[in-house]
Amino acid sequence: MTTVTGAQALPFEDPVEGALDDSLRRFEWRGAPTQVESLQIAADDGRTIEVPSFINEFWTARQRAAHSLHEVSYRACFKPQLPRFFIERLTQPGDVVYDPFMGRGTTLVEAALMGRRAYGCDINPLSRVLCEPRLTPPTIAEVERALAEVNFEGCGAPATRRPSVVEERAPSAVDGLPEELLVFYHPDTLRQICALRQHLILKERSGTLSRADRWIRMVAVNRLTGHSPGFFSVYTLPPNQAVSPKSQAKINARLGQVPPMRDIRGIILHKSAALLRDCTTQARTVLEKAAPDHRFVVGSASDASTLAADSVALVVTSPPFLDVVDYKTDNWLRCWFCGIDVSSVRVTLSKQVDMWKQFVADVLRDVRRVLRPGGHVAFEVGEVRGGAVRLENAVIPAGIAAALEPVLLLINTQRFTKTANCWGVTNNRKGTNSNRVVVLRKHP
Ligand SMILES: C[S@@+](CC[C@H](N)C(=O)[O-])C[C@H]1O[C@@H](n2cnc3c(N)ncnc32)[C@H](O)[C@@H]1O
């Protein structure tokens, strides 16, 4: 389907026989036929590459409610419908699905729920903390028992005074109570958080973390800050975007608020029950079967060398879009809770498209190594900088540089989400108004 014009034929010039292509052409949503266009892209060697693009509302939040296990927040995560769309069309049960920028693990969780084996990589160890427990979810009774082991009174003396000077830095104390955090938490809430944190860090160090402990850590990370009594903190930004203590002090002053007392244990149990809502016996059986084969890499997506060559059927991923989101700053409080030194996390932020393209080519080279012949990549990029930068124009040449065949561009048109409106997030300017997914293939 892809046509390459120019003097020299590229090695992958065979047309892709189009199961995916045909199904996209025939796709209709609410009676709207798929719009098919031809995208002309300049390759690095001067040739012009013609790639078909398919435009429709291929998936929406309401089209099929997602599994409850997905309901954890993460900056710039995609909806589970996106990986599902490709997993169901391009893989079979038992195949390996990989995400080299796994974030909260949307691709991995969806793949595992569909009976696929899940591989994931992220430069931030926090990703594994968020994803792994949801691939092997405990029962609520296990969570209750593990929480009963925590001595919530056991950490530090009660903090009674508020800091006179709020510093613009992440707290580092492990054993005492980090007073900087009193802008977010009531002193007794902070004491409970620190007790839980210490309990989990000590168990991790001694190699005794159970799956219920990992689950509790994942849930606690997701409840640290937010905008309702369902979170540990006083009203603040959404949970995936912790502000600095200094900014929180300003929010508190503006709203005239004081952090209220929260019941950490109760909040964790409540959120656990919500996340486990759809974990039927059938879903658990599917997850348990796939569990021994999941793999995680904490490191750069350009070198996931512990993953075997030719092992992966499908990659569904979404990289950092230039420097649009600073995953490090957003996650400082979550990292603190997990004992992760945020300053050591080397998240890729590329200001220039050329630098970003080089980075993507390096990642795609390693992705090609792990892909089995005939395996596909669905590489999602957003419309960044108000749509002025079309990152697919960089991804397609980067894919060719990595010896992958460009197959098609799929554009899923999407309405704003309620959350985005509620927080005044201007998707048109900062994030994505649509999903733009470049599909590439390793030559069979
Ligand atoms: C757009 S987010 C992925 C979100 C994911 N699709 C989800 O649904 O949660 C990009 C991720 O890339 C990670 N990242 C940044 N630089 C990286 C690198 N060099 N190697 C691997 N991961 C990286 C960030 O930590 C972040 O989690």
The ligand as a Tripos MOL2 file, in Angstrom:
@<TRIPOS>MOLECULE
LIG
   27    29     1     0     0
SMALL
NO_CHARGES

@<TRIPOS>ATOM
      1 C1          3.2870    9.9070   26.5670 C.3       1 LIG1
      2 S1          3.9160    9.0740   27.9890 S.3       1 LIG1
      3 C2          3.3400    7.4560   27.7240 C.3       1 LIG1
      4 C3          1.9750    7.2630   28.2880 C.3       1 LIG1
      5 C4          1.4240    5.8620   28.0550 C.3       1 LIG1
      6 N1          1.0560    5.6570   26.6540 N.3       1 LIG1
      7 C5          0.2040    5.6410   28.9300 C.2       1 LIG1
      8 O1         -0.8960    5.4240   28.4120 O.co2     1 LIG1
      9 O2          0.3550    5.7660   30.1490 O.co2     1 LIG1
     10 C6          5.6280    8.9530   27.6540 C.3       1 LIG1
     11 C7          6.4560    8.1720   28.6640 C.3       1 LIG1
     12 O3          7.7930    8.1190   28.1750 O.3       1 LIG1
     13 C8          8.6670    8.0350   29.2880 C.3       1 LIG1
     14 N2         10.0110    8.3630   28.7950 N.ar      1 LIG1
     15 C9         10.5780    9.5620   28.5750 C.ar      1 LIG1
     16 N3         11.8010    9.4240   28.0610 N.ar      1 LIG1
     17 C10        12.0260    8.0930   27.9190 C.ar      1 LIG1
     18 C11        13.0940    7.2940   27.4200 C.ar      1 LIG1
     19 N4         14.2020    7.8640   26.9370 N.pl3     1 LIG1
     20 N5         12.9740    5.9580   27.4240 N.ar      1 LIG1
     21 C12        11.8400    5.3640   27.9230 C.ar      1 LIG1
     22 N6         10.8040    6.0600   28.4300 N.ar      1 LIG1
     23 C13        10.8820    7.4120   28.4110 C.ar      1 LIG1
     24 C14         8.0710    8.9870   30.2930 C.3       1 LIG1
     25 O4          8.5040    8.6650   31.5980 O.3       1 LIG1
     26 C15         6.5640    8.7550   30.0620 C.3       1 LIG1
     27 O5          6.0950    7.7870   30.9830 O.3       1 LIG1
@<TRIPOS>BOND
     1     1     2 1
     2     2     3 1
     3     2    10 1
     4     3     4 1
     5     4     5 1
     6     5     6 1
     7     5     7 1
     8     7     8 2
     9     7     9 1
    10    10    11 1
    11    11    12 1
    12    11    26 1
    13    12    13 1
    14    13    14 1
    15    13    24 1
    16    14    15 ar
    17    14    23 ar
    18    15    16 ar
    19    16    17 ar
    20    17    18 ar
    21    17    23 ar
    22    18    19 1
    23    18    20 ar
    24    20    21 ar
    25    21    22 ar
    26    22    23 ar
    27    24    25 1
    28    24    26 1
    29    26    27 1
@<TRIPOS>SUBSTRUCTURE
     1 LIG1         1 GROUP 0 **** ****
